[in-house]
Amino acid sequence: MTTFGVIGGGAWGTALASTLAGNGPVTLWAREGEVVSAINAARENPLFLPGIPLPAGITATSSLTDLAGCEIILVVVPAQHLRAVLAQAAVPAATPLVLCAKGIEAGSHALMVDVARASVPNPIAILSGPSFAAEVARGLPCAITLACADAALGEQLVAAMARPTFRLYQSDDVVGAEIGGAVKNVLAIACGVVEGAGLGLNARAALIARGFAEMTRFGIARGARAETLAGLSGLGDLVLTCSSENSRNFRLGVGLGQGRPIAELLAGPAVAEGAATAPVLVEAARASGVEMPISEAVAALLAGAPVRETISALLSRPLKAE
C-alpha cells in the first residue's frame, strides 16, 4: 500500500485523489477552506466536482506540511502557479513528484518539468492524457501517459498508481507528454470557437487535423518525439478536449465564438489553462521559428480581436501542400 499526497483540490486533483484512494490513503491539499471542510465532513467537493461521492480514504487539509510523509505526491495546480507552490511545499527531496498541470510558464517559456527541476531536487514525472475529471472520479475507463526520464522510477509510479479503470502507459519522452498536454488546451479553445460561431463539423475536423500538425511541429522543435505526440498525451487528449463541452477550454472557445466578453468567460473558480498558455505558446513558437497560425488566432481572440475577422484571416491564408 502506498501513501499519496495531492497538491490541488480542483476537479482534476480531487478526481485523482478519488482514484488513488483505491491503492492507499490520500492526503489532499486544497487552497479553499470550504473544499477542505466539505471533503472531510460530507465526502464531496461541491465547488469543483459536485455530486460525486468521494471515498473515505481521502483526508483533506489546508496545510502543505501534512503531505511531508507521503510516498508519492501529485502536483495538480494551474501551470502559472506551479513555481510558487513548489517553493512552499517543503517536500522531502527523495519524494517523487508527479506533475499534472498542462501549460507553459509565462516569461520563461519553460515546460512544467523545467520549472520543477529549477525549483526542487525531487525526482519528477509527468501525467498527461485524455481524462475528464468527472469520468475518472466516477471510475469510468481512462488511459493516460506517465512520462519519466528515469525508467525504473516510471515503472514504480505506474505500479503504484494504476487501477483497473485507470490505465497508465509509461514513456520516457517527458517533453512530448508536456507539449501535447499544453498545446491541446489552446486548440480546444479554437474548436470551441468553431462551435460557438456555428461553422460546422467539417471546420472542426479540419482544425483538429491542422492543429495536430502545429502541435507536432512545435513539439519536434522542442525535442519531443513524433510518436509521443501521436499517442495518448498528444492526439488522444486533443481529440477529447476538442470534442466536448466537458472541456473548460472548449467551453471558453464556445463563448468566444458567440461573442461573449472574455472577462465574463474567465470568471469563476475553474481554470481554463489554454487561456494562459496561448500567448506564451505563440511567443515560444516564434522564438523557435515554428509557424502556428491556429494558436496565433486563439491568442488574438483572447486579446480581444473580433471573431469574424480573425476567422476570415485564418481562412484567407495562402493555399499550400499538406
RAJOFEN-V20349 format. One record per residue. N is the residue number from 1. RES is the residue in one small letter. PSI is psi in whole degrees, 0 to 359 (999 if undefined). Layout:
# RAJOFEN-V20349
N & RES & PSI
N & RES & PSI
This chain:
# RAJOFEN-V20349
1 & m & 134
2 & t & 143
3 & t & 131
4 & f & 147
5 & g & 144
6 & v & 121
7 & i & 106
8 & g & 114
9 & g & 27
10 & g & 192
11 & a & 313
12 & w & 317
13 & g & 318
14 & t & 319
15 & a & 317
16 & l & 319
17 & a & 318
18 & s & 318
19 & t & 313
20 & l & 338
21 & a & 343
22 & g & 345
23 & n & 350
24 & g & 169
25 & p & 144
26 & v & 131
27 & t & 119
28 & l & 118
29 & w & 131
30 & a & 143
31 & r & 326
32 & e & 121
33 & g & 326
34 & e & 330
35 & v & 315
36 & v & 312
37 & s & 317
38 & a & 320
39 & i & 315
40 & n & 326
41 & a & 321
42 & a & 0
43 & r & 46
44 & e & 150
45 & n & 88
46 & p & 341
47 & l & 318
48 & f & 337
49 & l & 60
50 & p & 147
51 & g & 3
52 & i & 115
53 & p & 142
54 & l & 145
55 & p & 158
56 & a & 345
57 & g & 359
58 & i & 129
59 & t & 120
60 & a & 150
61 & t & 157
62 & s & 10
63 & s & 119
64 & l & 335
65 & t & 341
66 & d & 349
67 & l & 0
68 & a & 328
69 & g & 2
70 & c & 145
71 & e & 329
72 & i & 134
73 & i & 127
74 & l & 131
75 & v & 110
76 & v & 61
77 & v & 159
78 & p & 145
79 & a & 320
80 & q & 351
81 & h & 359
82 & l & 314
83 & r & 316
84 & a & 320
85 & v & 317
86 & l & 327
87 & a & 335
88 & q & 347
89 & a & 323
90 & a & 48
91 & v & 139
92 & p & 141
93 & a & 336
94 & a & 351
95 & t & 124
96 & p & 139
97 & l & 127
98 & v & 112
99 & l & 128
100 & c & 1
101 & a & 149
102 & k & 105
103 & g & 181
104 & i & 132
105 & e & 132
106 & a & 144
107 & g & 301
108 & s & 339
109 & h & 22
110 & a & 142
111 & l & 163
112 & m & 324
113 & v & 324
114 & d & 323
115 & v & 315
116 & a & 316
117 & r & 331
118 & a & 346
119 & s & 325
120 & v & 158
121 & p & 2
122 & n & 154
123 & p & 142
124 & i & 140
125 & a & 165
126 & i & 134
127 & l & 121
128 & s & 140
129 & g & 178
130 & p & 109
131 & s & 93
132 & f & 131
133 & a & 314
134 & a & 322
135 & e & 319
136 & v & 316
137 & a & 330
138 & r & 355
139 & g & 18
140 & l & 152
141 & p & 142
142 & c & 140
143 & a & 126
144 & i & 174
145 & t & 134
146 & l & 107
147 & a & 131
148 & c & 131
149 & a & 331
150 & d & 106
151 & a & 320
152 & a & 317
153 & l & 320
154 & g & 317
155 & e & 318
156 & q & 318
157 & l & 317
158 & v & 314
159 & a & 323
160 & a & 329
161 & m & 337
162 & a & 147
163 & r & 163
164 & p & 325
165 & t & 9
166 & f & 86
167 & r & 125
168 & l & 130
169 & y & 124
170 & q & 143
171 & s & 155
172 & d & 5
173 & d & 81
174 & v & 319
175 & v & 315
176 & g & 316
177 & a & 321
178 & e & 313
179 & i & 320
180 & g & 314
181 & g & 326
182 & a & 313
183 & v & 323
184 & k & 331
185 & n & 321
186 & v & 317
187 & l & 330
188 & a & 323
189 & i & 316
190 & a & 317
191 & c & 325
192 & g & 322
193 & v & 317
194 & v & 316
195 & e & 312
196 & g & 328
197 & a & 358
198 & g & 37
199 & l & 352
200 & g & 168
201 & l & 329
202 & n & 316
203 & a & 322
204 & r & 317
205 & a & 318
206 & a & 320
207 & l & 320
208 & i & 315
209 & a & 314
210 & r & 329
211 & g & 321
212 & f & 324
213 & a & 319
214 & e & 313
215 & m & 316
216 & t & 316
217 & r & 313
218 & f & 318
219 & g & 314
220 & i & 323
221 & a & 331
222 & r & 5
223 & g & 9
224 & a & 162
225 & r & 140
226 & a & 323
227 & e & 331
228 & t & 316
229 & l & 338
230 & a & 2
231 & g & 204
232 & l & 316
233 & s & 353
234 & g & 271
235 & l & 319
236 & g & 312
237 & d & 325
238 & l & 312
239 & v & 317
240 & l & 308
241 & t & 341
242 & c & 5
243 & s & 2
244 & s & 143
245 & e & 0
246 & n & 342
247 & s & 125
248 & r & 322
249 & n & 319
250 & f & 316
251 & r & 321
252 & l & 315
253 & g & 322
254 & v & 314
255 & g & 318
256 & l & 317
257 & g & 333
258 & q & 355
259 & g & 17
260 & r & 151
261 & p & 139
262 & i & 322
263 & a & 320
264 & e & 319
265 & l & 331
266 & l & 357
267 & a & 152
268 & g & 167
269 & p & 331
270 & a & 146
271 & v & 129
272 & a & 99
273 & e & 328
274 & g & 333
275 & a & 321
276 & a & 329
277 & t & 325
278 & a & 305
279 & p & 327
280 & v & 319
281 & l & 317
282 & v & 316
283 & e & 314
284 & a & 321
285 & a & 316
286 & r & 320
287 & a & 331
288 & s & 0
289 & g & 30
290 & v & 131
291 & e & 125
292 & m & 72
293 & p & 325
294 & i & 316
295 & s & 322
296 & e & 321
297 & a & 320
298 & v & 315
299 & a & 321
300 & a & 317
301 & l & 319
302 & l & 334
303 & a & 359
304 & g & 6
305 & a & 146
306 & p & 141
307 & v & 307
308 & r & 318
309 & e & 322
310 & t & 317
311 & i & 317
312 & s & 319
313 & a & 322
314 & l & 318
315 & l & 342
316 & s & 5
317 & r & 151
318 & p & 143
319 & l & 148
320 & k & 167
321 & a & 151
322 & e & 999
